[in-house]
Amino acid sequence: MSAKSKVLPVPKLASISAVASAAGVSIATVSRVLNGTKAVNADTRARVEAAVEELGYRTNALARSLMRGETRLLLVLVPDFANPYFAEIIKGVESVTRQRGYGLVIAEASQTLSRHSAELDSLYNKLADGVISLARYADLKPLLCEIPDLPWVACSEHVGDSEVPSVSIDHRQAAIDAVQYLINRGHQRIALLSASEDYMWARQRHDGYEYALRRANLPVEPQLVRIARGTDYVHGMEAAGALLALEAPPTAVFAVADTLAIGAIKAFRRVGRRVPEDVAVMGFDDIPVAQVFEPALTTIAQPVRELGAAAAELLLKRLAGEPAESLILQHALIVRASA
């Protein structure tokens, strides 16, 4: 640095006592004006507001919240950052919480729920006011017992017999609708690409698949059911590869996630199988890429952002001490080119 160079001083933020001195009032009065906790006469309020404007005073929102016993932070537990389905839910959550003055902390579920994670310490130390969980409900049970007074909301899985309110669709009925559509198109050998059935929604979609087949007097063939190792595209490719090895491959595939369905289509293309001419593929979720992928994906659409927004509203109700009942939102069958 040259001799002529100068380091500019960092502007010092005005303190609440400086505001009180400039306005000619007590610190308590400034606090009442800023927080709106008690009535203050119009002349005093005007003097305080003028001093705040002149000095550029900014309240410390975190400190104020901690004094009230809250952090204004909500934790969102996400099973898989790579899955765009969860990203869309978070956008819905944020659309509500931003307007209510809450910030979000997004954490990977398996890491957070491990015994030595910083996020888990935060929950025990009440550094988050509440939790929206997109993770498996079964994984949360130990925490729900250990921290019973921390408000939770489950999103994406419907937990019928739990005290934790949830927001979901009817996964079983949605799967029935998907498989019935394939049956109506003339398919009789319909495969299922499922996810780990530790997830309640995966079990419910599997149940809907089997119900639709039985209702149509079609056999449920175990070799046509493949449980993918995860829900990424590559897992769909792997699971579809196992179907291709069958002596009598299916004419249609119902995948419990769009990412699995897209992976399956890629696997079919690699061996020259045309979609939907040789094999029809049905997805689930209606993630943004579903309509721009070729062929565009026929799928079950979840109201993904609405799920996130409704989960946020439920959690805010719980934080306010209001009743918060579970919600089932409507799904829709979106017909495109893949089936």
VOBA-1610 file (N, C-alpha, C; in pm, whole numbers, padded with zeros to 5 digits, always signed):
BEGIN
Met+00085-00119+00000Met+00000+00000+00000Met+00089+00124+00000Ser+00060+00224-00087Ser+00142+00344-00094Ser+00114+00434+00024Ala+00207+00530+00043Ala+00193+00621+00157Ala+00068+00706+00146Lys+00027+00731+00020Lys-00089+00818+00000Lys-00221+00742+00015Ser-00213+00607+00013Ser-00336+00528+00021Ser-00396+00541+00160Lys-00525+00548+00163Lys-00595+00558+00291Lys-00696+00445+00303Val-00708+00393+00423Val-00810+00293+00451Val-00932+00367+00501Leu-01040+00357+00427Leu-01162+00428+00466Leu-01222+00363+00589Pro-01264+00443+00686Pro-01324+00386+00807Pro-01458+00321+00776Val-01488+00213+00848Val-01618+00149+00835Val-01720+00232+00911Pro-01828+00274+00845Pro-01926+00356+00914Pro-01982+00284+01037Lys-01989+00357+01145Lys-02040+00300+01268Lys-02192+00310+01271Leu-02259+00198+01300Leu-02404+00199+01305Leu-02451+00273+01430Ala-02559+00350+01411Ala-02615+00424+01524Ala-02673+00327+01625Ser-02660+00363+01752Ser-02715+00278+01858Ser-02854+00328+01897Ile-02927+00244+01968Ile-03060+00284+02013Ile-03052+00398+02114Ser-02940+00404+02190Ser-02925+00514+02287Ser-02903+00646+02214Ala-02834+00641+02098Ala-02815+00763+02019Ala-02948+00813+01966Val-03035+00722+01924Val-03169+00759+01877Val-03247+00824+01991Ala-03240+00763+02111Ala-03312+00817+02226Ala-03264+00957+02260Ser-03130+00978+02256Ser-03075+01110+02287Ser-03119+01213+02184Ala-03116+01177+02056Ala-03155+01272+01950Ala-03303+01308+01959Ala-03385+01212+02000Ala-03529+01237+02007Ala-03571+01297+02141Gly-03478+01296+02239Gly-03510+01351+02370Gly-03605+01263+02449Val-03591+01129+02431Val-03679+01035+02502Val-03592+00925+02562Ser-03656+00836+02635Ser-03582+00724+02694Ser-03564+00612+02591Ile-03468+00522+02621Ile-03447+00405+02534Ile-03573+00320+02531Ala-03643+00309+02643Ala-03766+00230+02650Ala-03872+00285+02554Thr-03878+00418+02544Thr-03976+00479+02453Thr-03942+00447+02308Val-03810+00456+02275Val-03769+00420+02139Val-03808+00276+02109Ser-03785+00187+02205Ser-03818+00046+02187Ser-03968+00028+02163Arg-04050+00104+02241Arg-04195+00091+02223Arg-04238+00137+02084Val-04176+00244+02034Val-04210+00293+01900Val-04170+00190+01794Leu-04049+00136+01806Leu-03998+00044+01704Leu-04074-00089+01704Asn-04112-00135+01821Asn-04175-00267+01831Asn-04327-00261+01834Gly-04381-00140+01854Gly-04526-00126+01859Gly-04589-00197+01977Thr-04514-00209+02088Thr-04564-00287+02201Thr-04662-00208+02289Lys-04646-00075+02295Lys-04736+00008+02375Lys-04766+00137+02300Ala-04877+00199+02335Ala-04916+00323+02268Ala-04819+00436+02304Val-04785+00515+02205Val-04699+00632+02224Val-04767+00748+02153Asn-04766+00869+02220Asn-04837+00981+02158Asn-04774+01022+02025Ala-04853+01085+01941Ala-04813+01112+01802Ala-04688+01198+01794Asp-04674+01300+01882Asp-04558+01388+01877Asp-04430+01312+01910Thr-04435+01228+02014Thr-04318+01149+02053Thr-04280+01050+01943Arg-04382+00984+01887Arg-04356+00889+01779Arg-04288+00959+01662Ala-04335+01077+01626Ala-04278+01151+01513Ala-04132+01186+01540Arg-04098+01228+01667Arg-03960+01263+01700Arg-03869+01141+01691Val-03918+01026+01740Val-03838+00903+01734Val-03816+00861+01590Glu-03921+00864+01510Glu-03908+00821+01370Glu-03815+00913+01293Ala-03818+01044+01326Ala-03727+01138+01259Ala-03582+01109+01297Ala-03559+01077+01426Ala-03423+01045+01471Ala-03372+00917+01407Val-03458+00818+01395Val-03422+00692+01330Val-03380+00717+01186Glu-03459+00802+01116Glu-03429+00832+00976Glu-03298+00909+00962Glu-03280+01008+01049Glu-03162+01094+01040Glu-03033+01016+01071Leu-03038+00928+01171Leu-02918+00854+01212Leu-02898+00724+01134Gly-02999+00686+01055Gly-02986+00561+00980Gly-02987+00439+01069Tyr-03062+00446+01180Tyr-03063+00335+01275Tyr-03135+00214+01216Arg-03079+00096+01237Arg-03141-00029+01193Arg-03156-00120+01315Thr-03278-00167+01335Thr-03301-00256+01450Thr-03234-00391+01425Asn-03190-00452+01530Asn-03132-00586+01523Asn-03246-00686+01538Ala-03294-00732+01422Ala-03411-00820+01423Ala-03385-00949+01499Leu-03264-01005+01485Leu-03235-01131+01553Leu-03237-01113+01704Ala-03172-01004+01752Ala-03169-00981+01897Ala-03310-00960+01951Arg-03389-00883+01876Arg-03526-00858+01921Arg-03606-00988+01927Ser-03588-01074+01826Ser-03660-01201+01823Ser-03619-01292+01938Leu-03488-01297+01967Leu-03440-01381+02076Leu-03497-01336+02210Met-03513-01204+02227Met-03573-01154+02351Met-03717-01202+02364Arg-03783-01224+02251Arg-03921-01271+02254Arg-03929-01423+02259Gly-03813-01489+02261Gly-03812-01634+02264Gly-03831-01697+02129Glu-03794-01627+02022Glu-03806-01682+01887Glu-03686-01639+01804Thr-03660-01714+01698Thr-03546-01682+01612Thr-03589-01629+01476Arg-03716-01647+01441Arg-03770-01613+01308Arg-03700-01695+01200Leu-03650-01812+01236Leu-03590-01904+01141Leu-03666-02036+01143Leu-03690-02092+01026Leu-03756-02221+01014Leu-03661-02317+00942Leu-03655-02439+00991Leu-03569-02540+00930Leu-03652-02623+00833Val-03599-02643+00712Val-03663-02731+00613Val-03569-02848+00588Leu-03617-02969+00616Leu-03538-03091+00597Leu-03569-03150+00460Val-03466-03168+00377Val-03482-03213+00239Val-03409-03347+00222Pro-03477-03450+00168Pro-03411-03580+00151Pro-03303-03580+00043Asp-03322-03501-00064Asp-03233-03513-00180Asp-03224-03379-00252Phe-03112-03310-00238Phe-03096-03180-00303Phe-03098-03191-00455Ala-03064-03309-00508Ala-03055-03324-00654Ala-03191-03336-00720Asn-03295-03366-00642Asn-03427-03387-00699Asn-03501-03254-00712Pro-03535-03211-00836Pro-03600-03080-00854Pro-03737-03072-00790Tyr-03799-03184-00760Tyr-03929-03184-00692Tyr-03920-03109-00559Phe-03815-03137-00482Phe-03801-03073-00352Phe-03769-02924-00365Ala-03695-02887-00470Ala-03665-02746-00492Ala-03793-02666-00516Glu-03889-02725-00588Glu-04015-02656-00614Glu-04097-02640-00486Ile-04093-02741-00400Ile-04164-02730-00271Ile-04106-02616-00189Ile-03973-02607-00186Ile-03907-02501-00108Ile-03948-02363-00160Lys-03962-02348-00291Lys-04008-02220-00347Lys-04147-02185-00292Gly-04233-02286-00280Gly-04365-02262-00223Gly-04359-02222-00077Val-04272-02288+00000Val-04253-02253+00141Val-04207-02108+00153Glu-04106-02073+00073Glu-04045-01941+00082Glu-04142-01830+00040Ser-04235-01860-00049Ser-04332-01759-00093Ser-04420-01711+00023Val-04439-01798+00122Val-04519-01762+00240Val-04432-01704+00350Thr-04321-01771+00382Thr-04240-01730+00497Thr-04175-01593+00475Arg-04138-01563+00351Arg-04076-01433+00324Arg-04170-01319+00361Gln-04299-01334+00328Gln-04397-01230+00358Gln-04423-01215+00507Arg-04397-01320+00583Arg-04424-01317+00728Arg-04298-01286+00809Gly-04188-01254+00742Gly-04067-01215+00814Gly-03985-01331+00868Tyr-04000-01450+00811Tyr-03922-01566+00855Tyr-03816-01599+00752Gly-03700-01641+00799Gly-03595-01692+00712Gly-03597-01844+00714Leu-03537-01904+00611Leu-03532-02050+00601Leu-03388-02099+00613Val-03372-02210+00681Val-03247-02284+00682Val-03276-02418+00617Ile-03212-02445+00503Ile-03235-02569+00429Ile-03125-02668+00466Ala-03164-02786+00508Ala-03065-02886+00551Ala-03097-03022+00490Glu-02991-03097+00463Glu-03006-03233+00409Glu-03050-03325+00523Ala-03158-03398+00501Ala-03224-03469+00610Ala-03135-03571+00678Ser-03069-03657+00601Ser-02993-03764+00664Ser-02878-03709+00747Gln-02815-03599+00701Gln-02707-03537+00778Gln-02762-03473+00906Thr-02874-03405+00893Thr-02932-03336+01009Thr-02975-03434+01117Leu-03027-03548+01075Leu-03079-03644+01171Leu-02973-03737+01227Ser-02847-03721+01181Ser-02739-03800+01240Ser-02706-03744+01378Arg-02647-03824+01463Arg-02634-03789+01605Arg-02536-03676+01632His-02449-03644+01537His-02345-03545+01565His-02353-03423+01472Ser-02469-03393+01420Ser-02479-03284+01324Ser-02505-03151+01395Ala-02453-03043+01335Ala-02476-02909+01391Ala-02623-02872+01383Glu-02691-02915+01274Glu-02833-02883+01260Glu-02916-02947+01371Leu-02878-03070+01409Leu-02950-03137+01516Leu-02927-03065+01648Asp-02805-03019+01671Asp-02778-02938+01791Asp-02866-02813+01791Ser-02885-02753+01674Ser-02968-02633+01663Ser-03111-02661+01707Leu-03163-02778+01670Leu-03299-02813+01709Leu-03308-02830+01861Tyr-03212-02901+01918Tyr-03214-02921+02063Tyr-03201-02788+02137Asn-03124-02695+02080Asn-03103-02565+02144Asn-03207-02461+02104Lys-03309-02505+02030Lys-03420-02419+01990Lys-03373-02299+01907Leu-03277-02322+01818Leu-03231-02215+01731Leu-03315-02206+01603Ala-03415-02290+01592Ala-03516-02279+01486Ala-03652-02282+01556Asp-03743-02199+01507Asp-03875-02192+01571Asp-03961-02313+01537Gly-03936-02376+01422Gly-04015-02490+01381Gly-03951-02558+01262Val-04009-02671+01222Val-03950-02754+01118Val-04057-02796+01017Ile-04023-02783+00888Ile-04101-02845+00781Ile-04017-02960+00728Ser-04068-03079+00739Ser-03991-03197+00700Ser-04045-03259+00572Leu-03956-03272+00474Leu-03988-03344+00351Leu-03930-03485+00356Ala-03874-03519+00471Ala-03807-03649+00488Ala-03907-03755+00530Arg-03858-03878+00543Arg-03942-03988+00586Arg-03990-03965+00729Tyr-04119-03983+00750Tyr-04174-03962+00883Tyr-04111-04056+00985Ala-04082-04180+00942Ala-04025-04278+01035Ala-03894-04230+01095Asp-03817-04153+01017Asp-03687-04104+01066Asp-03703-03998+01174Leu-03821-03935+01179Leu-03840-03823+01271Leu-03889-03866+01409Lys-03940-03988+01421Lys-04007-04027+01546Lys-03920-04008+01669Pro-03789-04045+01667Pro-03709-04023+01788Pro-03703-03876+01828Leu-03689-03787+01728Leu-03683-03644+01758Leu-03815-03592+01812Leu-03925-03640+01755Leu-04056-03594+01800Leu-04078-03629+01947Cys-04020-03741+01989Cys-04031-03780+02130Cys-03939-03697+02219Glu-03819-03665+02168Glu-03720-03596+02250Glu-03746-03445+02257Ile-03804-03389+02151Ile-03831-03244+02149Ile-03979-03224+02121Pro-04066-03264+02214Pro-04210-03265+02186Pro-04272-03127+02169Asp-04208-03023+02223Asp-04269-02890+02214Asp-04220-02810+02093Leu-04137-02869+02007Leu-04093-02801+01885Leu-04195-02829+01775Pro-04256-02725+01716Pro-04359-02748+01614Pro-04301-02809+01485Trp-04365-02916+01437Trp-04326-02983+01313Trp-04445-02985+01218Val-04415-02988+01090Val-04515-03015+00986Val-04449-03108+00885Ala-04521-03212+00845Ala-04471-03304+00741Ala-04527-03260+00606Cys-04443-03259+00506Cys-04486-03220+00372Cys-04450-03330+00274Ser-04546-03368+00192Ser-04529-03470+00088Ser-04574-03608+00134Glu-04557-03641+00262Glu-04608-03767+00315Glu-04730-03739+00402His-04837-03814+00380His-04955-03802+00465His-04943-03901+00579Val-04942-03847+00700Val-04925-03931+00820Val-05057-03930+00895Gly-05141-04028+00867Gly-05278-04024+00917Gly-05292-04038+01067Asp-05206-04116+01132Asp-05224-04144+01274Asp-05124-04068+01361Ser-05074-03956+01310Ser-04971-03882+01384Ser-05027-03750+01437Glu-04965-03702+01544Glu-04999-03569+01594Glu-04937-03459+01509Val-04845-03496+01422Val-04781-03399+01334Val-04871-03373+01215Pro-04917-03250+01194Pro-05001-03223+01077Pro-04919-03237+00949Ser-04986-03276+00842Ser-04915-03299+00716Ser-04991-03236+00600Val-04918-03211+00492Val-04976-03165+00366Val-04931-03263+00259Ser-05026-03315+00182Ser-04992-03417+00085Ser-05101-03423-00020Ile-05081-03513-00118Ile-05189-03554-00206Ile-05229-03695-00166Asp-05331-03749-00230Asp-05369-03889-00208Asp-05283-03973-00302His-05166-04019-00253His-05071-04089-00339His-05129-04218-00395Arg-05205-04290-00315Arg-05264-04416-00361Arg-05359-04391-00477Gln-05449-04296-00461Gln-05546-04268-00567Gln-05478-04215-00693Ala-05374-04135-00675Ala-05301-04083-00791Ala-05238-04197-00870Ala-05183-04298-00800Ala-05124-04414-00868Ala-05232-04495-00939Ile-05346-04510-00875Ile-05458-04580-00941Ile-05494-04511-01071Asp-05504-04378-01067Asp-05539-04302-01188Asp-05434-04320-01297Ala-05307-04323-01259Ala-05198-04338-01357Ala-05204-04474-01425Val-05218-04579-01345Val-05219-04715-01400Val-05347-04739-01480Gln-05458-04685-01434Gln-05584-04701-01508Gln-05574-04636-01645Tyr-05506-04522-01653Tyr-05486-04458-01783Tyr-05410-04552-01877Leu-05306-04618-01829Leu-05229-04711-01912Leu-05313-04831-01952Ile-05396-04880-01860Ile-05486-04992-01892Ile-05584-04950-02001Asn-05638-04829-01988Asn-05734-04779-02087Asn-05671-04766-02226Arg-05537-04750-02229Arg-05466-04740-02356Arg-05433-04879-02413Gly-05480-04983-02345Gly-05464-05118-02397Gly-05348-05196-02339His-05276-05143-02242His-05160-05213-02184His-05205-05313-02078Gln-05142-05432-02081Gln-05171-05534-01982Gln-05047-05575-01902Arg-04929-05559-01961Arg-04805-05585-01888Arg-04744-05450-01849Ile-04778-05406-01730Ile-04738-05273-01682Ile-04640-05291-01567Ala-04521-05235-01585Ala-04419-05245-01480Ala-04427-05127-01385Leu-04372-05147-01267Leu-04362-05040-01166Leu-04215-05013-01136Leu-04174-04888-01150Leu-04043-04845-01101Leu-04069-04767-00973Ser-04036-04825-00860Ser-04065-04763-00731Ser-03937-04715-00665Ala-03955-04635-00560Ala-03843-04589-00478Ala-03840-04671-00350Ser-03745-04644-00264Ser-03737-04714-00136Ser-03870-04704-00063Glu-03923-04817-00024Glu-04054-04815+00040Glu-04046-04788+00189Asp-03930-04738+00233Asp-03923-04673+00364Asp-04005-04545+00359Tyr-04018-04488+00238Tyr-04103-04370+00219Tyr-04249-04413+00214Met-04331-04350+00294Met-04472-04384+00297Met-04538-04359+00161Trp-04499-04250+00093Trp-04561-04221-00036Trp-04528-04329-00139Ala-04409-04388-00131Ala-04372-04495-00224Ala-04459-04618-00200Arg-04482-04650-00072Arg-04569-04764-00040Arg-04711-04739-00089Gln-04758-04616-00070Gln-04895-04584-00112Gln-04911-04590-00263Arg-04808-04546-00338Arg-04815-04553-00484Arg-04806-04698-00532His-04725-04777-00464His-04717-04920-00497His-04851-04986-00474Asp-04915-04954-00364Asp-05045-05012-00332Asp-05148-04974-00438Gly-05144-04848-00483Gly-05236-04803-00587Gly-05213-04876-00718Tyr-05088-04900-00751Tyr-05052-04976-00872Tyr-05114-05115-00869Glu-05095-05186-00758Glu-05148-05322-00748Glu-05300-05323-00748Tyr-05361-05227-00680Tyr-05508-05220-00677Tyr-05565-05202-00817Ala-05505-05112-00895Ala-05556-05086-01031Ala-05546-05211-01117Leu-05435-05286-01105Leu-05421-05408-01183Leu-05526-05512-01143Arg-05543-05532-01014Arg-05640-05632-00967Arg-05782-05594-01007Arg-05811-05465-00997Arg-05946-05419-01035Arg-05975-05450-01182Ala-05870-05448-01265Ala-05885-05478-01408Ala-05864-05626-01439Asn-05856-05709-01333Asn-05833-05854-01348Asn-05702-05884-01420Leu-05602-05804-01395Leu-05468-05827-01450Leu-05378-05880-01339Pro-05287-05971-01371Pro-05201-06028-01265Pro-05099-05927-01215Val-05066-05938-01088Val-04956-05861-01030Val-04832-05950-01037Glu-04740-05915-01127Glu-04622-05999-01150Glu-04501-05940-01078Pro-04447-06010-00979Pro-04334-05957-00902Pro-04215-05915-00988Gln-04190-05984-01099Gln-04075-05950-01182Gln-04091-05817-01254Leu-04213-05765-01256Leu-04238-05635-01320Leu-04226-05519-01220Val-04195-05549-01096Val-04179-05445-00993Val-04030-05431-00962Arg-03977-05312-00981Arg-03835-05286-00955Arg-03824-05169-00857Ile-03747-05189-00750Ile-03725-05084-00650Ile-03591-05018-00682Ala-03594-04895-00724Ala-03471-04823-00758Ala-03390-04791-00633Arg-03258-04775-00648Arg-03170-04746-00534Arg-03186-04603-00485Gly-03247-04519-00566Gly-03270-04379-00531Gly-03366-04321-00632Thr-03382-04190-00633Thr-03476-04128-00727Thr-03406-04042-00832Asp-03274-04048-00841Asp-03203-03973-00946Asp-03225-04040-01082Tyr-03194-03965-01188Tyr-03211-04016-01325Tyr-03136-04148-01345Val-03014-04155-01294Val-02933-04276-01314Val-02998-04398-01250His-03070-04380-01141His-03137-04492-01077His-03253-04542-01163Gly-03319-04450-01233Gly-03423-04492-01327Gly-03366-04571-01442Met-03248-04532-01490Met-03181-04607-01597Met-03147-04748-01551Glu-03094-04760-01430Glu-03058-04892-01376Glu-03179-04983-01364Ala-03286-04930-01305Ala-03405-05012-01281Ala-03470-05053-01413Ala-03471-04962-01511Ala-03528-04995-01641Ala-03444-05101-01712Gly-03313-05097-01692Gly-03226-05198-01752Gly-03263-05338-01707Ala-03302-05352-01581Ala-03343-05483-01530Ala-03471-05530-01599Leu-03560-05438-01631Leu-03684-05475-01703Leu-03653-05521-01845Leu-03555-05457-01907Leu-03518-05494-02045Leu-03462-05635-02053Ala-03409-05684-01942Ala-03350-05817-01941Ala-03455-05928-01933Leu-03581-05891-01909Leu-03686-05993-01897Leu-03717-06056-02033Glu-03758-06183-02029Glu-03796-06252-02153Glu-03914-06184-02220Ala-04010-06140-02138Ala-04127-06068-02190Ala-04132-05931-02122Pro-04062-05833-02181Pro-04059-05700-02120Pro-04198-05636-02118Pro-04218-05541-02030Pro-04349-05473-02023Pro-04373-05384-02145Thr-04500-05358-02171Thr-04535-05263-02277Thr-04556-05122-02221Ala-04560-05111-02089Ala-04576-04981-02025Ala-04507-04982-01889Val-04462-04866-01847Val-04393-04851-01718Val-04455-04734-01643Phe-04489-04758-01517Phe-04532-04650-01427Phe-04419-04626-01328Ala-04360-04507-01333Ala-04251-04471-01242Ala-04306-04378-01135Val-04262-04398-01010Val-04316-04319-00900Val-04252-04181-00888Ala-04163-04147-00981Ala-04103-04013-00985Ala-04066-03982-01130Asp-04081-03856-01169Asp-04045-03816-01305Asp-03899-03843-01335Thr-03813-03824-01234Thr-03671-03847-01256Thr-03644-03993-01292Leu-03716-04085-01227Leu-03703-04226-01262Leu-03757-04252-01402Ala-03869-04189-01435Ala-03929-04209-01567Ala-03836-04161-01678Ile-03775-04045-01659Ile-03683-03992-01761Ile-03560-04081-01774Gly-03509-04130-01661Gly-03398-04224-01666Gly-03435-04351-01741Ala-03558-04400-01721Ala-03604-04520-01790Ala-03610-04497-01941Ile-03661-04381-01981Ile-03670-04349-02125Ile-03531-04350-02188Lys-03434-04294-02117Lys-03297-04293-02169Lys-03243-04436-02185Ala-03275-04522-02089Ala-03230-04662-02098Ala-03296-04732-02216Phe-03425-04709-02237Phe-03496-04772-02348Phe-03439-04725-02482Arg-03410-04596-02492Arg-03356-04541-02617Arg-03222-04603-02653Arg-03141-04628-02552Arg-03006-04682-02577Arg-03010-04819-02645Val-03118-04892-02624Val-03128-05024-02688Val-03228-05023-02803Gly-03264-04904-02848Gly-03349-04893-02965Gly-03497-04908-02940Arg-03540-04902-02812Arg-03684-04910-02784Arg-03744-04771-02792Arg-03850-04758-02872Arg-03914-04628-02893Arg-04020-04603-02786Val-04028-04478-02743Val-04129-04436-02645Val-04217-04329-02713Pro-04348-04354-02724Pro-04426-04460-02659Pro-04458-04580-02750Glu-04403-04582-02872Glu-04444-04686-02967Glu-04417-04827-02916Asp-04297-04850-02860Asp-04261-04983-02810Asp-04291-05000-02662Val-04276-04895-02588Val-04304-04898-02444Val-04349-04759-02400Ala-04463-04754-02333Ala-04515-04628-02281Ala-04457-04603-02142Val-04435-04477-02109Val-04376-04443-01979Val-04460-04334-01912Met-04501-04361-01791Met-04579-04266-01709Met-04495-04224-01589Gly-04489-04093-01564Gly-04413-04043-01450Gly-04503-04000-01334Phe-04442-03929-01242Phe-04515-03880-01124Phe-04443-03758-01069Asp-04512-03649-01051Asp-04467-03524-00988Asp-04488-03404-01079Asp-04460-03417-01210Asp-04465-03305-01306Asp-04362-03198-01270Ile-04236-03241-01259Ile-04127-03145-01237Ile-04110-03060-01364Pro-04045-02943-01357Pro-04038-02853-01472Pro-03984-02917-01600Val-03886-03007-01588Val-03827-03067-01708Val-03922-03164-01777Ala-04029-03207-01710Ala-04118-03309-01767Ala-04181-03264-01898Gln-04211-03135-01911Gln-04279-03089-02032Gln-04182-03051-02143Val-04052-03036-02115Val-03957-02999-02219Val-03870-03118-02262Phe-03872-03225-02183Phe-03800-03346-02222Phe-03868-03405-02345Glu-03791-03477-02429Glu-03848-03542-02546Glu-03838-03694-02533Pro-03951-03765-02540Pro-04087-03712-02554Pro-04136-03650-02423Ala-04219-03547-02435Ala-04274-03483-02316Ala-04345-03587-02231Leu-04330-03575-02100Leu-04368-03682-02009Leu-04517-03675-01970Thr-04586-03786-01994Thr-04719-03805-01935Thr-04697-03838-01788Thr-04769-03769-01701Thr-04733-03780-01559Thr-04851-03742-01469Ile-04835-03771-01344Ile-04926-03722-01240Ile-04868-03592-01185Ala-04945-03487-01192Ala-04897-03357-01145Ala-04937-03336-00999Gln-04837-03312-00917Gln-04863-03266-00781Gln-04862-03113-00782Pro-04947-03049-00702Pro-04941-02902-00692Pro-04823-02864-00602Val-04702-02876-00657Val-04581-02880-00574Val-04563-02752-00494Arg-04569-02637-00560Arg-04551-02512-00484Arg-04663-02491-00384Glu-04784-02534-00420Glu-04896-02521-00326Glu-04873-02609-00203Leu-04812-02726-00223Leu-04779-02811-00108Leu-04685-02737-00012Gly-04581-02673-00068Gly-04488-02600+00016Gly-04553-02483+00086Ala-04635-02408+00012Ala-04703-02292+00071Ala-04798-02336+00182Ala-04873-02445+00158Ala-04967-02493+00260Ala-04893-02544+00383Ala-04778-02609+00363Ala-04699-02655+00478Ala-04651-02537+00561Ala-04608-02430+00494Ala-04564-02310+00566Ala-04679-02248+00645Glu-04796-02241+00584Glu-04913-02185+00653Glu-04947-02269+00776Leu-04941-02402+00762Leu-04969-02489+00877Leu-04871-02466+00991Leu-04743-02454+00956Leu-04642-02434+01060Leu-04660-02300+01129Leu-04690-02196+01052Leu-04712-02065+01113Leu-04835-02066+01204Lys-04936-02144+01168Lys-05051-02158+01256Lys-05010-02224+01388Arg-04928-02327+01378Arg-04882-02395+01499Arg-04801-02299+01587Leu-04716-02218+01523Leu-04635-02123+01600Leu-04723-02019+01669Ala-04837-01989+01608Ala-04929-01891+01667Ala-05024-01955+01768Gly-05009-02088+01790Gly-05096-02156+01886Gly-05234-02185+01833Glu-05251-02181+01701Glu-05382-02206+01639Glu-05392-02352+01596Pro-05516-02405+01583Pro-05532-02542+01534Pro-05477-02555+01392Ala-05409-02665+01364Ala-05350-02689+01232Ala-05383-02831+01189Glu-05478-02846+01099Glu-05522-02978+01056Glu-05455-03018+00926Ser-05432-03148+00909Ser-05369-03200+00788Ser-05455-03170+00665Leu-05386-03156+00551Leu-05454-03122+00426Leu-05418-03223+00318Ile-05516-03258+00235Ile-05493-03338+00115Ile-05527-03249-00005Leu-05427-03221-00088Leu-05447-03138-00207Leu-05474-03227-00328Gln-05529-03166-00432Gln-05569-03242-00551Gln-05452-03263-00647His-05445-03384-00705His-05350-03413-00811His-05421-03406-00946Ala-05344-03418-01054Ala-05403-03415-01188Ala-05322-03506-01281Leu-05390-03571-01374Leu-05325-03653-01475Leu-05294-03563-01595Ile-05167-03552-01630Ile-05123-03467-01742Ile-05082-03558-01856Val-05158-03553-01966Val-05130-03640-02081Val-05041-03565-02179Arg-04924-03623-02206Arg-04832-03566-02306Arg-04795-03677-02405Ala-04669-03687-02441Ala-04631-03774-02553Ala-04575-03910-02513Ser-04537-03930-02386Ser-04464-04053-02352Ser-04554-04173-02326Ala-04685-04150-02314Ala-04776-04261-02290Ala-04917-04227-02340
//
